[in-house]
Amino acid sequence: MKDDCIFCMIASGKIPSATIYEDSHFRVFLDINPVTKGHCLIVPKEHFDNIYELDAETAAKVFSLATMLSRTLKKALKCDGMNIVQNNGTVAGQTVFHFHMHLIPRYDNDGVTILEEQAPGNMEEIEELRKLIKAEL
C-alpha cells in the first residue's frame, strides 16, 4: 500500500466508498464520476501503478472478477452492453496511478462514446508491426 495513493486508501477502507464487492484481493466500488448508471471500478488491494507491474495471478483474478461482475450488473441493471476499460499512462487517459479496471454498463441510446470510429489500416504497416511485436514474445 502506498500512503499517498487514493485507491490504496479506498481499497483498505481508510476512505469510504460505495462498495459493491470485496474480498481479500479486491474492492469494487461505484465510480463517483460515473459515465453511466452502475459504472464501477475494480481495484486490487495491493498497489500496482499500471498493467505493466501487474503479476499474472492478479491479472487472472481481475478478469475473472470482471466477468462475474459484468453478469451481475447486466442482471441487476438490465443494461444492454458493457465496456471494460483499463488505461495505462497519462497519454492513455490514466489519472489515478493505481491499476484499476472500469466496468461501464451501456444502455441503448445512452449517448456515450468510448471508442472513436476506426479507419482501415495499411496492411503493409500492420504486417511490419506484427513481425516487430512477435519478435518480442
Buried (B, 14 or more C-beta within 10 A) or exposed (E): EEEEBBBBBBBEEEEEBEBBBBEEBBBBBBBEEEBBEBBBBBBBBBBBBBBEEBEEEBBEBBBEBBEEBBEBBBEEBEBEEBBBBBBBEEEEEBEBBBBBBBBBBBBEEBEEEEEEEEEEEEEEEEEEEEEEEEEEE
